[in-house]
Structure formats: C-alpha cells, structure tokens
Amino acid sequence: MSEAIKYGFGSLAAASDDISSSARSVNAELEELNNMLTPMAQSWTGEAAENYWIHQRKWDAAAKELNEVLATIAENVRQGSSRMEGINSAIARSWTGG
C-alpha cells in the first residue's frame, strides 16, 4: 500500500519565499558583522592580520556557498510546485475531455 503525497501550492510558494528571505537575512547579518569587524581587523598587522584575512576569505567562501545552496533549494521548490500545478491541471483537463 503506497502513501499519498499531499502538497499545497500556496505552502510551497511560501516555503520558497521563506528560504529566499532567510538567505537575505543571513546575508544582512553577515554584512553587519563584516562592517563591525573590518575596521578593527584593518588595524592588525603581521601574523594576526594575515591569519584573520585567511579565515575571513574562508568564511566569505562558505557564506557564498550557503547562499548558492539556499538559492538552488528555493528555486527547486518553486519549480517543483509549478510542475505539480501543471500536472494537476493536465489531470483535471483529462477528466473533462479537454
């Protein structure tokens, strides 16, 4: 016996929007943190400065990757919802002969 898959197009659209919104919120927080840290980090010299910037570049790369993943997830949810809506419409038309 198979289990039915249930979905709501509005819920899927909201989920996609929420994922995108969360990504924007994370970016805003990271930007704020960066704006606070950069002036302090620019005053450092030598090994401390070098190590900070090495780790900052890694952090920036990880943040970029996270954004790309979240954008991909949001887009896949949106596209999946759109495809399922199209399938549902096609099935409904098949029952009416249209």
C-alpha positions as YAML, in Angstrom:
chain: A
units: angstrom
residues:
- id: 1
  name: MET
  ca: [0.00, 0.00, 0.00]
- id: 2
  name: SER
  ca: [1.51, 3.30, -1.05]
- id: 3
  name: GLU
  ca: [1.23, 6.52, 0.87]
- id: 4
  name: ALA
  ca: [-0.24, 9.58, -0.81]
- id: 5
  name: ILE
  ca: [1.80, 12.70, -1.29]
- id: 6
  name: LYS
  ca: [-0.01, 15.81, -0.16]
- id: 7
  name: TYR
  ca: [1.04, 19.32, -1.03]
- id: 8
  name: GLY
  ca: [-0.35, 22.81, -1.11]
- id: 9
  name: PHE
  ca: [0.79, 25.17, -3.84]
- id: 10
  name: GLY
  ca: [0.47, 28.17, -1.55]
- id: 11
  name: SER
  ca: [2.54, 26.41, 1.10]
- id: 12
  name: LEU
  ca: [5.22, 25.50, -1.43]
- id: 13
  name: ALA
  ca: [5.37, 29.07, -2.73]
- id: 14
  name: ALA
  ca: [5.59, 30.33, 0.85]
- id: 15
  name: ALA
  ca: [8.37, 27.84, 1.61]
- id: 16
  name: SER
  ca: [10.35, 29.03, -1.41]
- id: 17
  name: ASP
  ca: [9.86, 32.65, -0.35]
- id: 18
  name: ASP
  ca: [10.85, 31.81, 3.24]
- id: 19
  name: ILE
  ca: [14.06, 30.14, 2.08]
- id: 20
  name: SER
  ca: [14.94, 33.17, -0.04]
- id: 21
  name: SER
  ca: [14.06, 35.51, 2.82]
- id: 22
  name: SER
  ca: [16.21, 33.51, 5.22]
- id: 23
  name: ALA
  ca: [19.15, 33.75, 2.83]
- id: 24
  name: ARG
  ca: [18.72, 37.53, 2.64]
- id: 25
  name: SER
  ca: [18.56, 37.74, 6.45]
- id: 26
  name: VAL
  ca: [21.75, 35.70, 6.81]
- id: 27
  name: ASN
  ca: [23.46, 37.95, 4.26]
- id: 28
  name: ALA
  ca: [22.35, 41.06, 6.12]
- id: 29
  name: GLU
  ca: [23.68, 39.69, 9.42]
- id: 30
  name: LEU
  ca: [26.98, 38.71, 7.81]
- id: 31
  name: GLU
  ca: [27.31, 42.13, 6.20]
- id: 32
  name: GLU
  ca: [26.65, 43.83, 9.54]
- id: 33
  name: LEU
  ca: [29.22, 41.63, 11.26]
- id: 34
  name: ASN
  ca: [31.73, 42.31, 8.50]
- id: 35
  name: ASN
  ca: [31.13, 46.06, 8.80]
- id: 36
  name: MET
  ca: [31.87, 45.87, 12.53]
- id: 37
  name: LEU
  ca: [34.96, 43.66, 12.23]
- id: 38
  name: THR
  ca: [36.69, 45.14, 9.19]
- id: 39
  name: PRO
  ca: [37.78, 48.43, 10.81]
- id: 40
  name: MET
  ca: [39.25, 46.54, 13.76]
- id: 41
  name: ALA
  ca: [40.91, 43.92, 11.56]
- id: 42
  name: GLN
  ca: [42.46, 46.61, 9.36]
- id: 43
  name: SER
  ca: [44.38, 47.85, 12.39]
- id: 44
  name: TRP
  ca: [46.06, 44.47, 12.88]
- id: 45
  name: THR
  ca: [49.48, 43.75, 11.46]
- id: 46
  name: GLY
  ca: [51.72, 40.78, 10.96]
- id: 47
  name: GLU
  ca: [50.65, 37.24, 11.63]
- id: 48
  name: ALA
  ca: [47.41, 38.24, 13.37]
- id: 49
  name: ALA
  ca: [46.26, 40.19, 10.32]
- id: 50
  name: GLU
  ca: [47.37, 37.50, 7.90]
- id: 51
  name: ASN
  ca: [45.58, 34.75, 9.79]
- id: 52
  name: TYR
  ca: [42.43, 36.82, 10.21]
- id: 53
  name: TRP
  ca: [42.18, 37.54, 6.48]
- id: 54
  name: ILE
  ca: [42.86, 33.89, 5.60]
- id: 55
  name: HIS
  ca: [39.96, 32.85, 7.81]
- id: 56
  name: GLN
  ca: [37.77, 35.73, 6.60]
- id: 57
  name: ARG
  ca: [38.23, 34.58, 2.99]
- id: 58
  name: LYS
  ca: [37.24, 31.04, 4.02]
- id: 59
  name: TRP
  ca: [34.21, 32.43, 5.86]
- id: 60
  name: ASP
  ca: [33.24, 34.51, 2.80]
- id: 61
  name: ALA
  ca: [33.57, 31.47, 0.52]
- id: 62
  name: ALA
  ca: [31.43, 29.37, 2.87]
- id: 63
  name: ALA
  ca: [28.79, 32.12, 3.05]
- id: 64
  name: LYS
  ca: [28.73, 32.35, -0.76]
- id: 65
  name: GLU
  ca: [28.32, 28.58, -1.00]
- id: 66
  name: LEU
  ca: [25.50, 28.64, 1.56]
- id: 67
  name: ASN
  ca: [23.74, 31.35, -0.46]
- id: 68
  name: GLU
  ca: [24.08, 29.32, -3.63]
- id: 69
  name: VAL
  ca: [22.65, 26.23, -1.91]
- id: 70
  name: LEU
  ca: [19.73, 28.18, -0.45]
- id: 71
  name: ALA
  ca: [19.01, 29.83, -3.81]
- id: 72
  name: THR
  ca: [19.06, 26.42, -5.50]
- id: 73
  name: ILE
  ca: [16.72, 24.93, -2.91]
- id: 74
  name: ALA
  ca: [14.30, 27.87, -3.18]
- id: 75
  name: GLU
  ca: [14.30, 27.63, -6.98]
- id: 76
  name: ASN
  ca: [13.81, 23.85, -6.95]
- id: 77
  name: VAL
  ca: [10.87, 24.17, -4.56]
- id: 78
  name: ARG
  ca: [9.35, 26.87, -6.79]
- id: 79
  name: GLN
  ca: [9.88, 24.83, -9.96]
- id: 80
  name: GLY
  ca: [8.59, 21.65, -8.33]
- id: 81
  name: SER
  ca: [5.44, 23.44, -7.24]
- id: 82
  name: SER
  ca: [4.95, 24.85, -10.72]
- id: 83
  name: ARG
  ca: [5.42, 21.42, -12.32]
- id: 84
  name: MET
  ca: [2.97, 19.79, -9.92]
- id: 85
  name: GLU
  ca: [0.43, 22.53, -10.53]
- id: 86
  name: GLY
  ca: [0.78, 21.89, -14.28]
- id: 87
  name: ILE
  ca: [0.38, 18.15, -13.77]
- id: 88
  name: ASN
  ca: [-2.71, 18.66, -11.63]
- id: 89
  name: SER
  ca: [-4.21, 20.94, -14.28]
- id: 90
  name: ALA
  ca: [-3.48, 18.40, -17.01]
- id: 91
  name: ILE
  ca: [-5.08, 15.62, -14.98]
- id: 92
  name: ALA
  ca: [-8.14, 17.77, -14.27]
- id: 93
  name: ARG
  ca: [-8.47, 18.57, -18.00]
- id: 94
  name: SER
  ca: [-8.18, 14.88, -18.86]
- id: 95
  name: TRP
  ca: [-11.28, 14.15, -16.78]
- id: 96
  name: THR
  ca: [-13.29, 16.79, -18.60]
- id: 97
  name: GLY
  ca: [-12.12, 15.68, -22.01]
- id: 98
  name: GLY
  ca: [-10.30, 18.97, -22.59]
...
